[in-house]
Amino acid sequence: MSAAIHNGPMPPVMPTYNRADLAFERGEGAYLYATDGRRYLDFACGIAVTGLGHAHPHLVKALTDQAQKLWHNSNLFRIPGQEKLAKRLTEASFADTVFFGNSGAEAMECGIKVVRKYQAVNGKPERFRLVTFEGAFHGRTLATLAAGGQAKYLEGFGPKVEGFDQVPFGDLKAVKAAIGQATAGILIEPVQGEGGIRPVPPMFLRALRELCDEHGLLLFLDEIQTGMGRTGKLFAHEWSGVTPDVMAIAKAIGGGFPLGACLATAKAASGMTSGTHGSTYGGNPLAMAVGNAVLDVMLADGFLDRVQQSASHLRQQLAMLTERNGDIFEEVRGEGLLLGLKCRPPNTEVNAALRARGLLTAMAGDNVVRLLPPLIVEAAQISEATQIIDSACADLRKQAQRKVG
């Protein structure tokens, strides 16, 4: 299949996005305000990025205070904010060390290098391949596209980067069969986000951990979307009791400021010495001020408990809504506040109907609409969202009737 070619005059912004004709000028908590003044309830959160909502006062103050002091000085010098955030992340996780970048894709690239370098410094440079899973999404760089393996994203960008072996989602036999002399590790999302909000069963994650231990491999988790409180624990893998060797995070760690991080055990990162990896902007003082402010909020007593309560309430409401609207939705799926509604009509139509009613959601694979409310969402906003979804379902029925008529 040949790629589409852009026709007409090329716009100043490269046309790589299929954008809605909607622009926002400000946000407050769970709401966004469009340039025409209309208010929207934001259950997309910039694709799980604004976990603490919009313009959270603690984050605004941290960024403003830092902006008046120092923005950037590069990693040629010590950055105290990095040292503070890395210490806090290691204390709150399995990890011993952290590398800071600007995005999820950069965190993933670092993690891939960590896994490969670990095998090389331990006398097995031939081990460079990662077992990955169909339906996964790990980023848009050439290596992370290859890791995800989705043809629609790879088309037209030349030979696929070597080193990734996709197996069917949840197929343990296929994982075992894929492990060979060149295998370095296993890479998986605890919940596939773009792949259709598909949680990985805890027993499967535990089996992967055992396989890694048995074969001398590293377990690499992509928690870019599932991390930072999204499932009701700081990191989604905590629900399974599994400890990874390497983990990539981003999105909500910066609350909207570009920030990613690769976390690793001392053993896994043993080959990452001076000069093996770097970033000009990664972990600059502005990003670190915001990242530390995010942790201030998320690590506060009771915060994650409230996330779990909100998640339980939202899922209950969505389950009842699905029963009422079985002609529109098949099921609710996901974990915590990373939820999806499996649609019967095209999810593009459902997403548009919700937006027309003032609710912002995101689409996912397998004809799913993603609901990613801010972690600070309140019961009243959950009720508002379910009422909007009910109304949108009625709109979709009317549209269907008009098509038949």
N, C-alpha and C positions, 0 to 999 in steps of 0.2 A: 504494500500500500504506500503510495507516494504521499509525502507531507503536503499540506495545503500551503499555497503561496499567498502572501499578503498582496491584495490588489488596492489600487488607489494611492493617494499621497501618504507617505510614512509619517505618522504622528511623532511629535518630539519625545513622548514616552514610548519606548519600544512596546509594541502591542502583544506582549506575551501573556496577558491576563484577560479573561472574559469577565470584565467588571460589570457590576450592577450600576445603573445610572443613578447613583446616590452618593452624596458626599456629606461628611459630618464636620461640624465645627467645634464641638465640645462634648465631653462626657462627664458624667457624675455617677459614681457608684455603679449600679447595674444598668444605667441608661445612657444612650447616645442621643444627641440632638443634631438633626440634619440642618443643612444650610437654609432650608425652607422653614425651619422652626419646628418641624415635626419631631416628636419624641419616640424613640424605639427602645424596647426592652432587649438588652443585648445578651442572648444566649449562644453567641458565637465566640465572644471574647477574643477577637483577633486570632481565631483558631487556637484557643486555650492559652493565650498569652497573658491577657489582663486578668490574672487569677484573683487579684484583690480589687477588681473593678477599676473604674476610670477615675483618675485624679485623686487617688487615695492620699489623704493629707500627710501621712507619715512619709510616703514615697516622694511626694512633691517637695516637702521640706528637706529631705536628704539630698535630692538632686539639686535643689536651689542653693543650699548651703555649700555643696561641693563645687558647683559651677562658679561660685564667687571666689574660690581658692585656686583650684588647679584642674584642668581638664585632661591633659595628656603629657606624659613624659617618656613613654616607651618602656619596654622591658629590659632596657640597658641598665636600669636602676631598680632598686627595691621599691615596691608599691605597698605601703602598709595596709591599705584596704584589701589587697589580695591576700596578704598573710592572715588577716582577720577572718575573711570570708572562707578561705580554704580550711582554716582551723575549725570553724563552726560547722562546715559541711562534713569534715571528717569525723568530728565528734558526734554528729547526728546520723552517720551512715556507717557502712562497712569499710569505707575507703581510708587509705593512709595518706593519699596525695591527690592534688587536683591541678588540672591545666585549664586555664581560662581562654575562651575564644569569644567570637561575636555572634555565633548562630548555632543552631542544632546541627547543621551539616558540617560545620567545622569541628564540633565536639565529636561527631561520628568519625570524621577523618582522623582525628587524633586517636580515637579508640581503635580504629583499624590498624594504625601504625603501632600502637602499644602492643596489640596482640601479636602482630608479625615480629616486632622487635624482641618480644619476650622469647619466642621460639628461637630466633637467630642467636641471641646471646647465650641461650642454653644449649647450643650446639646442634640445632635442628633448623638451619636456614631454609631447608626445602619445605618446611611447614609454613605456608602463607595463606592457605585457603580458609574461608569461613563458610559454614553451613548456615543458610538463611531460609526464609519461609515465603512461599507464594502468598501474594496479597500484601506483603510488607511494604512500607514506605520509610526510607531512611534519609532522604534528602535529594538535592538536585545537582550535586557535583557528579563528575563522571564516575567516581568510585562508589558513591552512595546510590546513584542510579543503578549501577550494576548489582549492588547488594540487594536492592529492592526487586530488581529483575522484571519490572513491568514494561512490556513492549511499547506501550503508548508513550512512555517517557523516554525510552531509549532510541526510538526511531530517528534516524537522520544524523546521529552524532557519532558515526563511525563504529569501529569494533568495540564491543563491550569490554570494559576493564576486566582482566582476568583475576580470578581468585575467589569467586563466589559460586556456591552450589545450592540452588534452590530446591527445596523439597515441599511436598504438600503440607499445608497448615495442620498441625496437631498429629502428624503421622510419625510415630516414634520408630516404627520399622524402617521408614524411609530415611530418618536421621541416622540410624545405625548403619544402614547400607551406604550412606554418603560419606561416612568417616573413613578416610584413607591415610596413606603415608604423608600426604601433603596437607592434611587438615590441621589448622592452628587453633580454631575455636568455633563456637556456635553463637550466632547473633539473633536476638529475638526481641520483639516488643511484648511486654506483659499483657497489653491489650492492643490489638491492631486498630489504629485510628482510622486512617484513610482506607484501610482494607475492609471497613464495614463495622467498626466497633465490635470486634470479636475478642473476648477475653481468652487468655491462655489458661487452661485448667491448672490449679496449683500442683496437682500430681504430675502433670507434664513438665512443668518447670523443675520440679524436684528430680524427675527422671533425667532431664538434660544436665542438671548439676552432677548427678551420679556418672553420666557418660563422660563429662569433662574430666572428672576426677580419675575415672578408669583409664582414659586414653591420654592424659597429660595435656588436655586442651583448656583454653580459657573460656569462661562463660561471660558473654558481652551482652548487656541489656541496653536497649534503646528506650530510655524513659523520658524522652524529650517532651512527649505529650502527657504521659501518665504520671510523671514526677511532680514534685512540689505541691503535694496535697490534693491532687486532682481526684484520687480514689479514696480519700479519707485517711490515708497515712502519708507521711512525707514522700515515700516512694512506694510504687505499687507492688514491688516484689516482696515487701515486708509481709503482705497477707499470706504468702506461701511459705514463709520461713526460709526461703532460698537466699543465699548470699552470692552475688556475682563477683567476678574478678575485675570487671571493667564496666562502667556505666556512663552513658551520655545523657546530659540534661540540658535544657534550654527553656524556651517559651516562658513559663511563669516565674522562673528564677529572676528575671529582670523586670517583671510586671509591665512590660511594654518597651523597656530600654533594651537594645540588642545585647544579649549576653548568653553565652553557652559555656558548658564546662564538661570536661571528661574526668571522671573520678576513677581511681584504681587502687588496688592493694599494693603494698610495697613490693610484693613478689611479682605481680603482673607488670609493674612499671620499672622493674629493675634495669631494663635496657635504656630507659629514657633519661639519658645523661645530657650534659651541656652540649648544645648544638644539634641535637637530634630532632628538635621540633621548635616552632616559634610562631609568634604573631605580633605584628606591629601594634595593632589597636587592642588586642585581647587583654581583658582585665584592666582597662585603664581606670583612673580614679573615679570618673563619673559612673561607669558601670558598677564598680565595686561599692560605691556609696548606695546605689539603688539595690543591688543584690543583698547587701547587709540589712537594708531597711525591710526588704521582703522577708528575710529570715526573722527579723524582730517580731513581725506580725505572725508569721506561720508557726514559730516555735513557742509563742506565748501559750500559757496554760489555757486549755479548753478550746483552742482554735480548731484543731483537727477533730475533736469530738463534735463540735458544731457542724463541721463539714459532713461528718458521717450522718448526723441527724437530718441535715438538709437533703442529703443524697437519698436517704431512706424515704423521706417525705415525698420528694420529687418522683422517685421510682414508683411509689404507691399511687400517686396521682396519675402518672403516665399509664400504669397498668389498667386503671379504671377507665381512662380515656380511650385506650386501645380496645377495651371491651365494648365501649359505646360506639366506636367508629371502626368496627372490624372490616368495613368495606374500604377503608383508607389505609389502615395500619395492620400489619401481621403480628408484630411483637415488639417488645421493648428489650433492648440488650445493652450490655456494658457494665461498668463498675463505677461506684461513687458518683461524681458529677461529670463523668465521661459516659454519656448515654446516647443511644441511638434508637430511632424509630424506623423499623423496616417497613417500607412503603409498598402499597399495591400500585397506585398510579406512579408515573415517573417522579423520582425525588426532586427533579428540577421544578416540576409543577407544584409540588408540596412546599418546597422552599420558597418559591415566589408567592404562593398564597399566604404563607406565614408572614413574609416581609410586608405584603400589602396590608396586613392587619396590625403591623407594628411589632413583630417579633423577629429578631435576627437569629438565624441558625446557620449551620454549615452542612454541606453535603459530604457524603462518604461513599465508598464502594458498596457493592451489593444492594444498590437502590435504597440506601439508608440516609436519613436526615440526622445530623449530629446535633445534640444539645449539650452545650458547654457553658453553663452559667458561671458567673464569678463565684469563687468559693465563699464570698460574703453574702450570697443570695439569701433573702429573707422569705419567710413563709408567705407573706402577702404577694411577693413577686412570683413565687411558684404558682400561686392561685391565679394570678394575672396571666401567666404564660399558658396554663392549661385552658383557661377560658378562651384565649386567643386561638389556641390549637383547635378547640371545639368549633369555634366560629369559622376558621379556615377550612375545616372539614365540610361544613355546610356549603361554603363557597365552592369547593371542589365538586361537590355533588351537583350543584346548579350548573357549573361549567360542563360537566359530563352530560347532563340532560340536554343542554343547548346543542352540544355536538351531535347527540343522537337525533334531536329534533330537526 
